[in-house]
Amino acid sequence: MQDFSVKAADCVIFSKIDLRRWYHQVTVNTADVPTTAISTPFGMFKYLRMLFGPRNSGNTFQHHMDRVVSGLKGVFAYLDDVLVSSTSAAHYAATCASSSAASGSMAL
């Protein structure tokens, strides 16, 4: 959060975008899929998308989100929340449009 406060020093417009369920959009590396297997009364189940239990899943998702918002001025990702800040309404609209385009073009 300290990084965000430094980047948003002169900004007057702020918003938070909550990316619900994006966590489950990140695919598990195919080599790691067998390690996600669980046994149920109905058979074996392997997760193909990221799940909450593993030790590094939060770090992996944060790294993924950092790649999505890298290069976008005034945009800061913290897990599934994207914080957008701007110095003017015109710049804010441009920032929101570019962050939406960046998230839409990212292969999830």
matplotlib code that plots the C-alpha trace (Angstrom):
import matplotlib.pyplot as plt

x = [0.0, 2.9, 3.7, 0.2, 0.3, 3.6, 2.1, -1.1, 0.5, -1.0, -4.2, -7.7, -9.8, -9.7, -11.6, -11.4, -12.3, -13.1, -12.2, -14.5, -13.7, -10.6, -8.6, -10.2, -9.4, -5.6, -4.8, -2.5, 0.7, 0.0, 3.0, 1.5, -2.0, -1.3, -0.3, -3.8, -5.6, -8.0, -9.8, -13.6, -16.2, -16.9, -13.2, -10.1, -10.5, -7.7, -7.9, -7.1, -7.6, -5.9, -7.4, -7.1, -5.4, -1.8, 1.0, 2.1, -1.3, -1.6, 1.9, 1.3, -2.0, -0.3, 2.5, -0.1, -2.0, 1.3, 2.0, -1.5, -1.3, 2.4, 3.0, -0.4, 0.2, -2.1, -3.1, -2.1, -3.2, -3.5, -4.7, -8.2, -8.6, -7.4, -6.9, -7.1, -5.9, -5.8, -5.1, -8.0, -11.3, -9.9, -6.9, -9.0, -11.2, -8.2, -6.6, -9.8, -10.1, -6.5, -6.7, -9.9, -8.2, -5.1, -7.2, -9.3, -6.3, -4.5, -4.8, -6.5]
y = [0.0, 2.3, 2.1, 3.2, 6.2, 7.4, 7.0, 8.7, 11.8, 14.5, 12.6, 13.8, 11.1, 7.5, 4.3, 0.6, -2.1, -5.5, -8.3, -11.0, -14.5, -13.5, -15.6, -18.7, -17.6, -18.2, -21.7, -24.1, -25.1, -28.4, -30.0, -29.0, -30.2, -33.7, -32.0, -30.5, -33.8, -34.7, -38.0, -37.9, -40.7, -40.0, -40.4, -38.2, -34.5, -32.4, -28.6, -26.9, -23.4, -21.8, -22.7, -21.0, -23.7, -24.0, -22.1, -19.9, -19.2, -15.7, -14.8, -16.3, -14.3, -11.1, -11.6, -12.2, -9.0, -7.0, -8.1, -7.1, -3.5, -2.9, 0.2, 1.7, 5.0, 5.5, 1.8, -0.4, -4.0, -5.6, -9.2, -9.0, -5.2, -2.7, 0.8, 3.6, 7.2, 10.3, 14.0, 14.9, 13.6, 13.3, 11.4, 9.2, 8.2, 7.4, 5.4, 3.4, 2.6, 1.5, -0.7, -2.3, -3.0, -4.4, -6.8, -7.8, -8.7, -10.7, -14.4, -15.8]
z = [0.0, 0.5, -3.2, -4.0, -1.7, -3.3, -6.8, -5.8, -4.2, -6.4, -7.5, -6.7, -8.3, -6.9, -7.5, -6.6, -9.0, -7.3, -9.7, -8.3, -9.3, -11.3, -8.9, -10.4, -14.0, -13.7, -15.1, -13.2, -15.0, -16.6, -14.9, -11.5, -12.1, -10.6, -7.3, -7.0, -7.1, -4.4, -3.8, -3.4, -3.1, -6.8, -7.9, -8.4, -9.1, -10.5, -10.4, -13.8, -12.4, -9.3, -6.0, -2.6, -0.6, -1.9, -0.2, -3.1, -4.8, -3.4, -4.5, -7.9, -8.4, -7.2, -9.7, -12.4, -11.5, -11.4, -15.0, -16.1, -14.7, -15.4, -17.5, -16.6, -14.8, -11.8, -11.6, -8.7, -8.1, -4.7, -5.1, -6.6, -6.1, -8.7, -7.4, -10.0, -9.3, -11.5, -11.4, -13.6, -15.0, -18.5, -17.4, -15.2, -18.2, -20.3, -17.5, -16.9, -20.7, -20.9, -17.8, -19.1, -22.4, -20.7, -18.5, -21.5, -23.6, -20.9, -21.5, -18.5]

ax = plt.figure().add_subplot(projection="3d")
ax.plot(x, y, z, "-o")
ax.set_aspect("equal")
plt.show()
